[in-house]
Amino acid sequence: MKERSFSPFSSHGTGDFSKDKISKCGSNVIFEENTRIFHPENVEIGSNVYVGHYTILKGYHKNKMVIGDNCWIGQSCFFHSAGGLYIGNGVGIGPCVKILTSQHSAENVEIPIICSNIIFEEVKIGDNCDIGTGSVLLPGITIGKGSIIGAGSVVTRDVPEYSVYAGNPARFLRKRA
């Protein structure tokens, strides 16, 4: 496995955007002040979507970020879609939620982790889910339709449909009746 060497870091830009630069943007989409979108050409947003203050939608030069219809995204969220991010319809996402779709490999102990290969893994959130304030969703997970993630949870594995998970790491609490 060939690892990357240190190279000079470069800016990712300001994240300033206009709605016409977004790949697909439905009607009645509200972006509060200081929202940033990177690579808007790879971001698709449905209709009736609210995006709170200081949220960063970090699109990537490959893969897509897709946000469905009738979604609410709280302030100060960070979504990174390098591995692909798919958020269904009717999803509520609390403030300060972080969604990550890539990570560095930590296999080669001879090099700094920051120089190791990057692993890209898609994250999917099903329709009608609720993601609690301050939760972190790690690369490669799927949250099934109608599920609830409790505030402050760290989701490290898939969550079945209509389930309630909470904690660090997030654990099954109960099925929704």
N, C-alpha and C positions, 0 to 999 in steps of 0.2 A: 504494500500500500504506500503510494507516494504521498508524503505529507507536504503541506504548504510551508514556505519559508516566510519569515517576517518580511513584510514589504511596508512601505510608507502608508499610513492610514490616509483616507481621503474622506471628504465630506459626503454625506448622503443628501445634501440639499436642505432646504428649509421646510419642506412639506406644505408650503403654500399651494393652493389649488383653486380651481374654479370648477363649478359643476359640469361645465361642458367638456372638461378634460377627463372626467370619470367615464370609464368604459360604458356603464349603464347606470342611469340614475332615474328612479321612478319619480312620481309626483308626491308632493307634500313631504319632502325630505328636509329636515331641519338640522343644520350644523351650527352648534353654538360657537361663541367666540373662542378663538385659539385652538380649534380643532385643526389637526394636521393630517394630510393624506400624502403618502409617498407612493410613487408609481400608480397614479390614479388610472392609468390605462389598463391596469390589471385588477381593478376594483369594480364590483357590480353591486348596486344597492337597489332594493325594491322600493315600493311605495309605502307611505305612511311610516317613515323611520325617523326617530329622534336620536341624535348623537350629541352627548353632553360636552360641556366645556372641557378644554384641555385634553381631549381624547386624541390618541395617535392611532391612525389606521395605517400600519406600515406594510403597504403593498410591496411586492418584490418584482424583480425583472422577469421572473418566470412564475408559473402557477398563479392561481387566482384567489381573491378574497371575494366571497359572495355572501351578502347579507339579504335575507328574505324580506317579505312584506310585514308590516305591522310590528316592527321591532323597536325596543327601547334600549338604548345604550347609555349608561350613566357617565358622569364626568370622570376624567382622569383615567380612562381605560387605555390599555396598550394591546393592540392586536397585531401580530406579526404573521404574515402569510407566505413565507418562503416555501413551506411545504404544502401549501394549499389550505384554505380555511373556508368552511361552508357552514353558515348559520341559517337555520330554517326560518319558517314564518312564525310570527307570534311569540318571539323569544324576548324575554326580559333579562338584561344583563346589568347588574348593580355597579355602582361606582368602584373604580380602582381595580377592576378585573383585568388580569393579564392572560393572554392566550398566546402560546408559543408553538411554532411548528418546525423549529430546527434546533439542533444542539451540536456541540462539538463531540467528536469521538474522543474517548479517554483511554484507548487501547495502548497506544505507544507511550510508555513512560519516559522515553529518551528525549522527548521534545515537549515544549510548553503546550498545554492543552489548547491555547488560543491559536496555535499553528496547526492543529490536527484537522483532519477532514471534517466537513460539516455533514450531518445526517439530516435529511429533510423528511418529515412525516406529517401527513395531513391530519387536521382536526375537523371533526364534524359535530355539530350540535343540531339535534332533531327539532322538529316543530314543537311549539308550545312549552319550551323549557324555561326554567328560571335559574339564573346563575347568581348566587349571592355575592354581596359586596366583598371585595378584597380577595376573591378566589383566584387561584392560578390553575390553568389548564395546560398540561404538559404535552409535548409532541406525540402524535400518533393515537390520540384517544377519540372515542366516539361517545357522545352522550345521547342516549336514546330518547325518543319522542316522549314529551310530557314529564320529564324528570326534573327534580329539584336538586340543586347543589347548595348546601348551606354556606353561610357567610364564612369567609376565611379558609375555605377548604383548598387543598392541593390535590387535584385529580391526576392520578398517575396511571389509571387503567380505565377500560371501557365501563360505562354505566348503562345497565339495561333500561329499556323503556319503562316509564311510569314508576321510577324508583326515586327514593330520597337518600342522598349520600351527603356526608359531612365529615370534617376532620382533616388532619394532616398526618398521614395520607388519608384521603377521603375513603370512608368505609360505608357499607350498606347499613341503613337504619331501618327502612321499611319500604313496602310497596305502597303506592298511592291507591286508595280504594275508589 
